[in-house]
Amino acid sequence: MATPSLLAACVPSTFSSALSVFGATVLSIDAVAVTNFSSVAPGDFRFTQPGTQLINGSFCNVTVAYKHPGQSDRVTVETWLPAPEDAWNGRLQAVGGGGWIAGRFVLSYAAMVGAVADGYATVTTDAGLNADDDPDPWALVSPGNVNLYALQNFGSVSLGDEVCPSLSYPSLSLFLSFPVCSLWRIIPPTLSSHICGQAIIAKALIVRFYGRPPAYSYWNGCSQGGRAGLMLAQRYPGAYDGIAAGSPAVYWAESFPSGLWAQHYMNAVLGGVYPRGCEIDAITAAAIKACDGLDGVVDGIVAEVDACLASFNPFRLVGTVVANCSSDKVGSGHGHTVVISKAAAAVVNATWHGPVSPDGTKQRWYGYSLGSDLTGGGTDTRTTGGQLGPAATNCTSGTCVGVVNGPWLEDMRLFLARGDPKFKFDKLTRAEFDSLIHSGVQRLSSLLSTGDADLSEFRDAGGKLVTFHGLWDTSLPPKGTAQYYNAVAAAVPDAHTFYRHYEVPGLGHCFGGPSGQPSGLFAQLRAWVENGTAPESTPVNVTKLDGAVEGRILCPYPQKAKPNGGADLSRNKTAAGSKGRWICV
């Protein structure tokens, strides 16, 4: 139980004088003492940390609402402060959102439960957009006019508001009249890191509640939460000491065409021909079988994606018989026997290689990795993510039709077509689709993309960054994150001293697939920040074809994990047993 004195301080008056947000007006501060609270934090929703549970926990839930005058918005930041004081580990862990949701929804709340269970104070923001599953309620102020204020809140401003308030705290009284995070540009990096790092809304609340600021502050998120983490490193480099960003939507504007490309290809190039899912799945299975052993291990996972793409030709499978095609139509029993069509091979080939210009001479963005589940209904029973594939079709009526990824379609409909009622995705010509891709880069990059490679200010502030990306990701092509790491390494020659990236063969978008998540990576990030121990390999568990779990390692990009000589991998059951059996090369 929390000490009465500390939970007695969980009232609005404790925090009402704690902060003011530059460029905003605080509307309300609510505080509620939560006691004897129990909940589970699944590992899937913690990304770089193992699953855990909170049992009979107590914390002070402080909710701050504010607006930006003239913008007709209302942003809500929710902070959980563990009690009693010895339940707090002296650190802050902020969590991100997913899709078009900035936070304050089921995924971020699960992550917050895990954070409190581990002793962290934790915070999330809704960016003023509530927790709507899609942007339809807020994207347009009127037909043809995008709500740029809301889009800015989602992209970066709400993150900046979190990290740039003024603090009413004696030790920082010198800076009370300034938007303190602007000061890091004109004061020494060591001091700016301290000031900006202590100036987050949650940190102001922490000071008022515990009487001291957090010793260290961390960010943990995946997908949209990963993108937000990179935005913080780039625009607010003194905000967090350590950032863990999984499957980040780095190049938002460039990435969404990959999610729509296969569907557009079937619409515009194949003229409305939609192959059965079992045909596409059969090609995927054949590619895995052909390329599985390229990394030295037969496990049903293609780790050498580029080598496989260069050597495997899906068109060689045209005419191959596929038995038990259960996606043929409803009531088909064990399914019909079909043959792989040229259209199926063409769709798979296009999805692997990614969108191109109408004349085929220019690559617009990356495709998805060989081996990943392109339909969302693949035959690999180890794939548990349940995520819709980019080349999904539905043949239950007897006539196959395409099934479009909703978030990416909303992106195009609302922010590029701007809600035009004449917009029909299935009617777009190749030229129109290509024009929308270009328009997306023009309209959205400065608002949402996080491709700024110059992280020198984040480095100078003492920040440490780790990213990971599953090679079976069918939402965001993993090569985008690899491109970003390469760009940072080119812009900042000592990037390896503060940034590590890990590719995860067999992992889907944030979770799912035969590979587990790098659930020990956050602890390694914390050791890097607090002790200077840089992460090298990080453990991961992989489910093999026979269902056995094998411990392996992931290596800092561009290194790859390889079996170590004649090691007996069959004895390797857990990640803890991976040492010596796998090496980074």
N, C-alpha and C positions, 0 to 999 in steps of 0.2 A: 504494500500500500504506500501511496505517496505520503510524505510528511504533511500534516495539516497546514503548517506555515507556508509551504511552497504552493500547494494547490489553492490555499486561501488567496494567494496572489494572482490566481487565474481569473481575473476580472478585467473588464475593459479599461478601468482607470489606471491599471498598472502600465498599460501600453499606450495610452492616448497621447502622451507627450513624447513618445519615443522616436517619432520619425515625421519627416515631411518629404514628399517626393517632388523633385524638381520638375516643373512642367505639368504637374498634376495636382488635384485636390483630393485629399482623403475624405471619403464619404462616411465611413463607419469602421469601427474596430470592435469585433465581438470576440469574447473569450469564454470558452466552455471547458470545465474540468471533466475529463473522461476517465472513469475508473473501472477496474476489473474488466478490461476489454481483452477479448481473445479473438484471434483471427489467424488465417494461414496466408503466407506469402509464397506462392509457387515460384520455383526457380525460373520457369519460363518468363516470368514478368520481372525478374531481377537481372537477367542478362549476363552480368559479370560477377554475380554473387550466387551462392547456393540458396535453395529454398529454405525457409525457416518458418517458425510460428511465434506469435506473440501470445503469451498466456497470462491472463489477469494483469495486463499492463495498464499503466496510468500515464496520462499526458494532458497537457493544456493545449487545446485546439484554438488557435488564434486566427481569425479570419479578417483580413483587411480588404476593404473595397475602396476604390478610388476612380476618378475620371480624369480625362484630359479635357480641359475646358475648350468648348467649341467643337468637340468631336462626337458628341452624343454617344459616349461609350461608358461602360462600367466594368472595370477589371477587378477580379477577385484573386487574392493571394492567400493561400491556406498554409499555416505552419503548425506543426505538431512538436511540442516541447516535452520530452520525457520527464517524468517525476517518479520518485524524489530525485534530488540532485545527483545522488550517486548512481542513478539509472542512466544518466547522461554521460557519454564517453568524451565529452568536451569537443565534439565535432559536428559539422553540419553536412548533410547529404541532400542535395536538391535532386528532384526526379523530373523526367521529361514526359511528353505525351506520345501520341501515335496517330498516324494518318493526318486528318485535318483537325485533330483535337490537341490542344496545347497541354492540357492537364486537367486535374480534378475529375477523373473518370476512373472506371474500374481498374485499369492497368496501373495508373499512377498511384491510386490508393493502395493497391496490393504492394507496390514498391515501397510506399511509405510505411506500411505495416512492417515490412522487413527491416526498414531502416530503424524504426523505433525498437524493434526486437533486438537489433544489434547495438542499440544505445545511442543512435544518432538523433539529433534534432533534424527535422525534414520539412521540405517546403515544395509546393506546387502552385502553378498559376493557370487560370483559364484563358488568359490573354484577352478577356472581355468577350469571349465567344461562347460562353457556357460550355456544355459538353455535347454539342450536337455532333452526330455521327458524320455529317457531311456539311459543306459550307453553304448549302442552299439558303438557309435562313438569313445569312448575313452577307453573302458575297456581293450583292448588288444593292445600291441605294435606289436605283430605278432601272428599267430596262435599258441596256446599253452603257450603263455607268457602274463601274466596279467600285466597291466600297474600299477605297485605298487606305483609309484610316484603320479599318479592321484588318486588312491584309498586312499593314505595317505592324500592328499590334501582334499579330500571329507570327510574323517573320522575325522581328527583332526588338521592337519597342518595348513590349512587355518584359522581355529579358533585361533590357536596359533599365527599365523602371525597378526591377528587382535588385539591380546591382548599383544604382546611382541615387539613393536617397541621401538626405542630410541627417546626421545623427544628433540627437540631443543627449550627448553623453560627455561628461567632463573632460575626459582625455582627448576628445576630438573637438573641443570647443573652438579651436582655431579655425576649423573648416566649416562651421555651421552655416555660414552665409553663402557657401558655394555648392554647385552640383558636383559633389566631391570626386566622382569618377572622371570628370574632365581634367582633374588635377594631375592624373598620372602622366599626362603628356609633358608637364612642365616641372615635375619634381622627380627626384631620383627613383629608379625602378624599385629599389628595396622599400622605400617609404610608400610609393604609389601602390605597390602590391598590398601593403598592410592596410592603407586607408581604403582603397577600393575594395579590398577583400573583406573589410569589416563593415562595409557600408551597405550591404544587401539588406533588404527589408527584414528577412528572417534573422539576420545578425543583430539588427536593432532590437527586435523582440527578444532575442536570446539575452542580450545585455540587460534588458529590463527585468527579465525573469530570473536569470541566474546571477546577475551582478558581474558578469565577465563575458567577453566575446568568445567565440569558438576558436580553438587553437588552429584548426585546419578546416577547410571547406571543400566539398567535392560535388561533382555533377555526375549523374548516372542516367543514361537514357539510350533508347534504340529507335531507329527509323526516324520519325519526326523528332523524337527526343535526342537522337544522335545528331541530327541537323542542328538542333538548338545548341547542343554542346559545342559544336564547331563555330556556330555564330558567336557564342560567348568568348571562345578563344580568340576570335578574330576582331570583334568589335569592343569587347569588354575584357581585355586580357588580364586585368587584375582581380577579376571577380572570384575565381576559384583556383585553389592550389592544384587540384587534380581533376581531370575530365575523362570519363569513360564514355565513348560514343560508339554504339553498335549500329551496323548497317545504316550509316547516315545518308540521308538524302542530300548529299553534298551539292550536286548540280541539279537542283530541283527542276528547273525549266527544261534542261536537256534530257532528264531521266524519264519524264512521263510519256514521251512518244514511244519509248521501248515497251511500256506497258500496253500501248494501244496498237503497236505496229503489226502484230500477228493478225489481229482482228481486221485492221484496215487492209492488210495484204489479202486476206480472204475476200473482203468486200470488193476492193478496187482492182487488184491484179488478177485474182482468180475468177472475178466476175460473179461473186456470190456462191462459190463452191466451198462447203465447210466439211472437211474430213471428219470421220468418226474419231472419237477420242482414243479408241483402242488401236487405231492405226498409228496415231502419234505416239502413244505409249509404247507400242511395239518397236518403233524406231529408236526411242529413248533407251529401251532395254537392250537393243542390239548395240547401240553406241557404248553403253556401259560395259557390256560383255567384251567388246572389241578393245576398249581402252582401259579397262579396270586394272590390268597388271602393269601399266606404264610406270607406276610409282613404286613397283616392287612388291606390292601386296594385293592379293585378290580379296576384295571386301565389298564389292558392289558399289564402290565410290570412284568416280573419276576425279583424281587429284591433278593430273597433268592436262588441264583443260585446253591449253593452246595446242599442244601436240596432238590431242585427239581431234580438235577442229581441223587441223591441217591434214590429217590422215583419213578421217572417216567420211565417207560419201553416202548420205542418206538415199540418194537416187538409186543406188545399187540394190536397195531393198524393194523397189517398185515391183509389184507382182508377187511378193512373198505372202504366203497364206497366214492369216491370223485366226486362230480358233477361239471360240467362246467370246465373241465380241458382244459383251453385254450392253454396250452403249448403243446398239443398233436401234432398238425400240422397246417400249414398255411391254412386259409380258413375254419376253423372248426366252424365258427359262435360262438355260445355260448359255444362251447367246447363239449368234449365227457365225458361220465361217465366212470371212471376207478376205480380200487381198489388199495389200498396201497400195494406195493410189499414188500417181505422180503428184497430185495436189497435196497429199499428206506430206510427201517428201519435200515439196517446195515450201510448205508452211514451216516445217521444222527447220529447214535450212535458213529461211529468212529470219526466224526467231532467234536462232543461234548467232547469226551474223549481225543482226540489229538493223534499224531503219537506215535507208539510203535515200539519196535524192531521186527524183523521177527518172533521170537518165542512168542511174546506177553508178555514177562516177564519184559521188561524195558520201562519206559515212557521216550520218547525222548523230548517232550515238551507238553505244555498245548493245550487244545482244545478251541473252542469258546463257549460262554455262551448260555444256553438254552434261547430261546426267540429271539435271534439275527437272522437276515435274512440270511439264509445260501445260498439262490439262487440269491439274488439281485432283485428278482421279487416277493417278498412276498405280501400277501394280506392286510397288515396293511397300510391304507392310510396315517398314520402319519409318515411313513418312507419316508423321502425325500432326503436321502443322495445320492441315485443313484449309490451306490457302488456295484461292482460285488461281488457276494457271493462266498465263497470257494467251495461250492458244486453245482455250476451253471452247468446246462446242456442246450443244444439247440436241440429241437425236431421239428423245423419248416420244415425239409425235410421229416418228417415221420419216420426217424430213429434218435434216441437220441444220442448225442455225448457230451463229456465233454467240458467245457469252462474254460480254465486255466487262473489264475491271472497272467497277463503279467509281472509286476515288479519282482515277486518272481521267475517266470520261467527264466527271464533274469539273475537273481542272480545265479541260478544254472547253466545255460548254459554258461555264460561268466566267472564267477569267480571260479566255481568248475569244470565244464567240460572243462573250458578254451577254449571255442570256437571249441571244437572237432566236426568236421562235422558228425561224426558217432553218436553223442549224439542224442538220440530220447527219449524224456520224456515219451511218451506213451508206450515205449517198456521196460522201466526199470523194473527189477525184484525187489522183496522186498529186497533182499540182496544188490543190487546195490543202491537202494534209501537210504537204511540205511547207507551204506558206504559213500555216498555223504553227508548225514547229519553230520557224524563224521568228514569228511574232511572239511566241512564248518566251524565247530567249531575250528578246527586246523588252518585253513587258514585265517579266517576273524575276529576272536575274538579280537586280539590285534589291528586290524586296525579300526574296526567299533563298536564293542560292548562297552557298558558303564556300565558294571556290577560291577565296583570297589566300594565296599560298604564303604570304609573308607573315609568319608567326614569330618574328623576332621580338616583338613587344611582349607577347605571351611568354617567350623564353626569358626575356629580361626580367619579367615579373616573377620568375621562379616557377612558372606553371609546368605541369607534366600532363601529357595527353596520350591515351591509348585508344585505338579504334580496332574494331574487328568487323569482318563481313563474311557471311556464309556463301560458299560457292554454289549452293543450291537455291539461292535467293531468286525468286521469280517476281518480286515486286520492284527491287532496285538492282540493276546490274552491278555485280561486285567489282567490275573493272573501273567503275567510276571512282570508288574509294582508293583503289590502287593508283589511279591517275592523280588523285589529290595528293597522296603520299609522295609520289614522284615529283610533283610540282613543288611541294614544300621542301623536299630534299634538294631540289635545284635552286630554290630561292634562298634557303637558309642552310648553308653547307654543314652545320653541326646539328642538323635536325634530329639525328639519332640520339643526341644527348637529352632530348626532352619529348620525343614523339616516337611511338612504336605502333606499327599496324600488323594485324594478324588476319590472314585468310584461313577460313575454316572449311575444308572439304566436307561435303555431306550435310552442311547446316543450311536450313532454309532462312526465311526472312525473320531474323531475330531469334527464332526457335523453330523446332520441328526438323525432321529428317533423321538419318542414322547417326549423325554426330550430335553430341551434346554441345552446350554453350561453353565458352571459356569462363567457367564459374569461379575460378580462382584469380581472375585478372584484376578485379577490384582490389583485393588484398595486396596484390603485387604493386598496383598503382599507389596505394597508400604507403607501402614500404619505400617506394621510389621517392615520394614526396617527403616523407618524414625521416627516412634514414639514408636516402641517397642510393638505395639498392635498386639498380635499374633492372627491369624484367627482361629476361632472355626468353627461354621457352616457357610456355604456360601449359598446364595439363588439360586434357580433354578426354572424355569417355566416348567411345564409338561402339555402336551396336553392330556386330558382325552379321553375316548372312545367316549363321546358325542361331542367332539370338543372343549369343554370348557377348558380354560387355568387355571391351578391351581398353586399357589405358594407353593413351598416346600423348604426344606433345604437339603444340603449335609453335611455329617459329616466327620471329620478327621478319616481316616482309623486307626484302625479296627472298629470304631464305625459305626452304621447304623442309618438312620433316621426312626423313628416310629411315627405313629399318636399318639397324646397326649390324651389318655383317651377317653372321650366322645366328643371331639371337633367336631364341625359341619364343616366338611371339604367342604361341598357343598358351603359354603359362601366364601371359600378361592379362590380368583380370580387371585391374583398376588403374586409374590415373596415377595413383601413388606408386604403382609398380612399373611405370613406364621408363623410369630412369635407367639409362644404359641400353635400353632396347631400341630407342629411337634417337636420332641425332639430327641436328640442323645443318644443312648444307646449302 
